[in-house]
Amino acid sequence: MSMINQLKDGKTKDFAKHCYETSSVERLRAAAEGKADQAEMEHWNLSEGQWEEAIATALADHEAKDSK
């Protein structure tokens, strides 16, 4: 989770960690390609930009782990 740990915003970092720990690469890719999930944004109190950053970061960390 090296990229996640570099996130400055606490809410974004917490959501990114949650996504990394609970979501598959396939689910994260689908989320990154689609629209921001309004329910998740409300639950985690995130803006659309924070949600997108968290998804992209969690996906990048998963892909970095899988390429090793």
Rosetta blueprint (number, residue, H / E / L):
1 M L
2 S H
3 M H
4 I H
5 N H
6 Q L
7 L L
8 K L
9 D L
10 G H
11 K H
12 T H
13 K H
14 D H
15 F H
16 A H
17 K H
18 H H
19 C H
20 Y H
21 E H
22 T H
23 S L
24 S L
25 V H
26 E H
27 R H
28 L H
29 R H
30 A H
31 A H
32 A H
33 E H
34 G L
35 K L
36 A L
37 D L
38 Q H
39 A H
40 E H
41 M H
42 E H
43 H H
44 W H
45 N L
46 L L
47 S L
48 E H
49 G H
50 Q H
51 W H
52 E H
53 E H
54 A H
55 I H
56 A H
57 T H
58 A H
59 L H
60 A H
61 D H
62 H H
63 E H
64 A H
65 K H
66 D H
67 S L
68 K L
